[in-house]
Amino acid sequence: MSEPSTRLVLLSGPEAGPDLVPRLAAACAAGDVAAVILRLAPADERSLVKLVKQLAPAAQAAGAAVVISCAAPGLDLVSVAARGGAEGVHALAAEEPAAELRDLRERLREGRILGAGRLRSRHAAMEAGEAGVDYVLFGESGSAAPEDVRAQAAWWAEIFETPCIAVARSLEAVADLAATGAEFIGLDAALWDGPDGAAAVAAAQARLAGDGP
């Protein structure tokens, strides 16, 4: 049985849109969802701010923080988060992740969340931790094997104090990943972004409590 403090994080699909609102609200209400990582398709800043304003309240009403991610070149993600009402940003690792993350850390106001994903190596993850991120995420890439995500999360949780999110792509993986000591289990959009998404979140929550199959 995992520690009861393990919480859920929802990852949206790579092109979250306004139609996500009802599914997001239902999913956040179905379990102990600490945060939602909204992955947004590249667009201009004004359009992204408008989209975040549409999506964020659905999660925030259930007590979940909203963290945004977007790979648009030159985009000021900090500005989009602030203007859109999000709690923070989720950075995708660049060639020199430490420099970018330190810059983001300095620009984000106190209390704002900075996370890092798509970390290509353990060294990159350690650099992210040293840059002051609030969490690192393992398993964001769909090509990551479940055993690799588990190994990364177990290694990180044993050594570092910075929380980590281990992404589950099946309900069967939830308890196994929680057993690593990861503070958060991320639910891939394929699990929760659908008609039965709320039921999937509830099932994941039951597995964290040791009540699921």
C-alpha positions in Angstrom: 0.0 0.0 0.0 1.4 3.4 -0.9 1.6 6.3 1.5 -1.7 8.2 1.7 0.0 11.5 0.9 0.6 10.4 -2.7 -1.6 12.7 -4.9 -2.7 12.8 -8.5 -1.7 15.1 -11.3 -3.6 15.2 -14.6 -1.8 15.8 -17.9 -3.9 17.1 -20.7 -3.5 16.1 -24.3 -1.0 18.0 -26.3 -3.6 20.3 -27.8 -6.0 21.1 -25.0 -9.0 23.2 -26.1 -12.1 24.8 -24.7 -14.1 21.6 -25.1 -12.0 20.1 -22.4 -13.7 22.1 -19.6 -16.5 19.7 -18.6 -14.3 16.6 -18.7 -11.6 18.5 -16.7 -14.1 19.6 -14.1 -15.5 16.1 -13.7 -12.0 14.5 -13.5 -10.7 17.0 -10.9 -13.8 16.4 -8.7 -13.3 12.6 -8.8 -10.1 12.3 -6.8 -7.4 14.1 -4.8 -6.0 16.0 -7.8 -3.2 18.3 -6.7 -2.6 19.9 -10.1 -3.3 19.8 -13.8 -0.6 20.3 -16.4 -2.2 21.9 -19.5 -0.3 21.2 -22.6 -1.2 23.8 -25.1 -0.6 23.8 -28.9 1.6 26.7 -30.2 -0.3 29.9 -30.7 0.1 33.6 -30.2 0.2 34.9 -26.6 -3.2 36.5 -26.7 -4.9 33.4 -27.8 -3.2 31.3 -25.2 -4.1 33.7 -22.4 -7.7 33.5 -23.5 -7.6 29.6 -23.6 -6.0 29.4 -20.1 -8.7 31.7 -18.7 -11.3 29.3 -20.2 -9.7 26.1 -18.9 -8.1 27.0 -15.5 -11.3 27.6 -13.4 -12.5 24.1 -14.1 -9.5 22.7 -12.2 -9.1 25.5 -9.7 -12.7 25.1 -8.5 -11.8 21.6 -7.3 -8.7 22.9 -5.5 -6.2 21.8 -8.2 -3.3 24.1 -9.3 -3.0 24.8 -13.0 0.5 24.6 -14.6 0.8 25.4 -18.3 3.2 24.1 -21.0 3.6 25.1 -24.6 6.5 24.6 -27.0 5.9 27.7 -29.2 9.2 29.3 -30.1 9.8 32.6 -28.3 6.7 32.4 -26.2 6.7 34.2 -22.9 5.2 31.3 -20.9 5.5 33.2 -17.6 3.4 36.1 -19.0 0.8 33.7 -20.3 0.5 32.0 -16.9 0.2 35.3 -15.1 -2.3 36.8 -17.4 -4.3 33.6 -17.8 -4.6 33.0 -14.1 -2.5 29.8 -13.9 -0.4 28.9 -10.9 2.8 28.2 -12.8 4.6 26.8 -15.8 5.9 23.4 -16.9 9.1 23.8 -18.8 10.2 21.3 -21.5 13.9 20.6 -21.3 16.0 22.5 -23.7 19.6 21.8 -24.8 20.8 23.8 -21.7 17.9 23.2 -19.3 19.7 24.7 -16.2 20.1 28.2 -17.7 16.5 28.3 -18.9 15.1 27.0 -15.7 17.1 29.5 -13.6 15.7 32.3 -15.7 12.2 31.1 -15.3 12.7 30.7 -11.5 13.9 34.2 -11.2 10.9 35.6 -13.2 8.2 33.6 -11.4 6.8 35.4 -8.4 7.1 33.8 -5.0 4.6 31.0 -4.6 4.4 30.3 -8.4 5.1 26.8 -9.5 8.0 25.8 -11.8 8.2 22.2 -13.1 10.4 20.5 -15.6 9.7 17.6 -17.9 11.2 15.7 -20.9 14.4 15.4 -19.0 16.7 13.3 -21.2 19.0 12.0 -18.5 19.6 11.8 -14.8 22.1 14.6 -15.1 19.5 16.8 -16.7 17.1 16.0 -13.8 19.7 16.9 -11.2 20.4 20.2 -13.0 16.7 21.0 -12.9 16.6 20.3 -9.2 19.6 22.5 -8.7 17.9 25.3 -10.7 15.1 25.4 -8.1 12.2 23.7 -9.8 9.3 22.6 -7.6 9.0 19.2 -9.2 10.5 17.0 -12.0 8.4 14.8 -14.1 9.3 11.4 -15.5 7.5 9.6 -18.2 6.1 12.5 -20.2 7.2 11.0 -23.5 4.8 8.4 -24.8 7.9 6.3 -25.8 9.1 5.9 -22.2 8.8 2.3 -21.1 6.9 1.8 -17.8 9.9 0.1 -16.2 12.1 3.0 -17.0 9.7 5.5 -15.5 9.5 3.4 -12.4 13.3 3.2 -12.2 13.7 7.0 -12.6 11.1 7.8 -10.0 12.6 5.3 -7.5 16.1 6.7 -8.0 14.9 10.3 -7.6 12.6 9.7 -4.6 15.4 7.9 -2.7 18.0 10.7 -3.1 16.3 14.1 -3.6 13.9 16.2 -1.6 12.4 18.0 -4.7 9.1 16.2 -5.4 8.7 14.1 -8.6 5.7 13.2 -10.7 5.8 9.7 -12.3 3.4 9.4 -15.2 1.1 6.3 -15.4 -0.3 5.3 -18.7 -2.5 2.6 -17.3 -4.5 2.2 -14.1 -2.4 -1.0 -13.4 0.7 1.2 -13.2 -0.6 3.6 -10.5 0.2 1.5 -7.4 3.5 0.3 -8.7 4.7 3.9 -9.4 3.4 5.1 -6.0 5.5 2.4 -4.3 8.6 4.2 -5.6 8.0 7.0 -3.1 7.0 9.5 -5.8 5.0 12.3 -4.3 2.7 12.5 -7.3 1.3 10.1 -9.9 0.6 11.8 -13.2 -2.4 10.4 -15.2 -1.9 10.5 -18.9 -4.7 12.1 -20.9 -5.5 8.7 -22.4 -6.7 7.6 -19.0 -8.9 10.5 -18.0 -9.7 12.7 -21.0 -12.8 10.9 -22.2 -16.4 10.1 -21.3 -15.3 7.8 -18.5 -12.5 10.1 -17.3 -14.0 10.7 -13.8 -14.4 7.0 -13.2 -10.7 6.5 -14.2 -9.6 9.2 -11.8 -11.7 7.6 -9.0 -10.2 4.2 -9.8 -6.6 5.6 -9.7 -7.5 7.2 -6.3 -8.7 3.9 -5.0 -5.4 2.3 -6.1 -3.5 4.9 -4.2 -5.5 4.1 -1.1 -4.9 0.4 -1.6 -8.5 -0.3 -2.3 -8.2 -1.1 -6.0 -7.4 -4.3 -7.8 
